[in-house]
Amino acid sequence: MPFIIARVNVPVSKEQETEIKTLMGRAIGLVPGKNESYLMLGIEDEFRFWLRGDGLQKADYIEASIFGNEDHAGFDVFAAETTEIFCQVLGISPENIHIKFDDIRAWSVGGAFIDRNRYR
C-alpha cells in the first residue's frame, strides 16, 4: 500500500487536487506491483516552510512510503513523473520539488499485521 503525502506552500484548488489525484494514480503504476486502487494520497496546501532561506519560492516536499519494494524498482521513473505532475499542475520548478522515499518493511491494514519478510 503506497502512501504519498505532498506538502506544498501554494494554494491548491479542488480542480488541481483532482487532477493531481488522477495523475498520481497513473504515476504509482510505474512502480511494479502498485496501482491506484491501493494508493493513499494526501495534499497539504499552503504549508509554511522555507527553502534556501526564502519563504517566497513555490516549493513541494513529498513523502512516498512504499511497502514491499526493497530493490526500489520503478522509483526513478516514478520520481521523474511525480516531479512533472507538480510542475505542470502547480507551476513549481523541478529544482524546488523534493521527494523522500520511505521503504516500508511492515504494515497493518484492517488490524492485520503484514511483514514483507513473510513473502520472500
N, C-alpha and C positions, 0 to 999 in steps of 0.2 A: 504494500500500500504506500504509494508516494504521497508525501505531504509537502506542498510548496507554499511558502508564505513570502509575499513581496511587500516590502516597506518602501514606499515612495514619498518624496517630500512635495508632491504636487497633488492637487485635487483630481479625483477620478470620477467621471460621470457614470451613471448607470449603463449608458451605451458603451463606454470604454471598458467598463468592468465586464460586461457581457462578451465583448469582443476578445478581451484578454482570456476569459474563461474558455471560450471556444478554441482559440489558437493554442492555448496551453494544453487543452485536451488532446489536440493533434500532436503537439511537440513531445508530450510524455511517451507517445508511441515510438519515438526514436530510441528509447531505452528498451532493450529486449525484454519481453515478458510484461511490459507495463502498457496500460491503456487508460483512456478517460473514465471507464466505468469504475476504476478503483482510485481515481485521483481525488485528493482533498486539496483545495486551493483557497488561500486567504490573501486578501489585499488590504493593507493598511495604508490609506492615503493621508496626505498632509502630515506625514511623520516628520518630526523635527530632528534633524541631525545636520552635522557639519561635515563637509568634505573638503580636504586640503585647506582647512581654516576658513572656508567660505560656506555660509549657510544659504547662499542665493542660487547656486547651481542646481539644476534639475538632477536628481540622483535616485538610485534604486539599490537596495540591498535585499537580495533574495536568498532564502534558505531552502534548499531542496533536500529533503530527507527521503531516502530511498532504501527499501528493505530488500535484502537478498541479492545484491549485485556487487559482490566483493571485488570483482575484476573491473568494475566501473565501465562496463561495456555501454557504449552509446552516450556516455556523459559529455564527450566532446561535441558531438553534433547537437545534443540537447542544449548545451550551454550556448552554442552559436545561435540556434533557433530562438531560444528564450531571450537572448540579447536583442535580436532583430525584432521580436514582438514588442518589447517595451520601448525600443527605439521608435518603431513605426507608430504605435498606438499613443504613446505619451510624449514623444519627442525628446526622450532622454538620450544624450550622447552615449555611444557604446563604452567610452572610457569611464563613464560615471555609473555603469551597471556592474555590480559585483555579485557573484554567485558563490555561496558556500554550500558544499555538499556534505551531508551527514550520511554516513554509512550505518544504516540501522541493522543491528545484529539480532535483536529480539523485539517482539511486537505483541500487542494484545488487542484483539478485536472481539467485541461481544463477551468479554470476560475470559476468552480462551487465550492462553499464552502460546506464542509461536516463536520458536528459536530456529534460526536458519541452519544451525549445525545439525538439526534433526533431519534436514532434507538433502544431505550430501550422500 
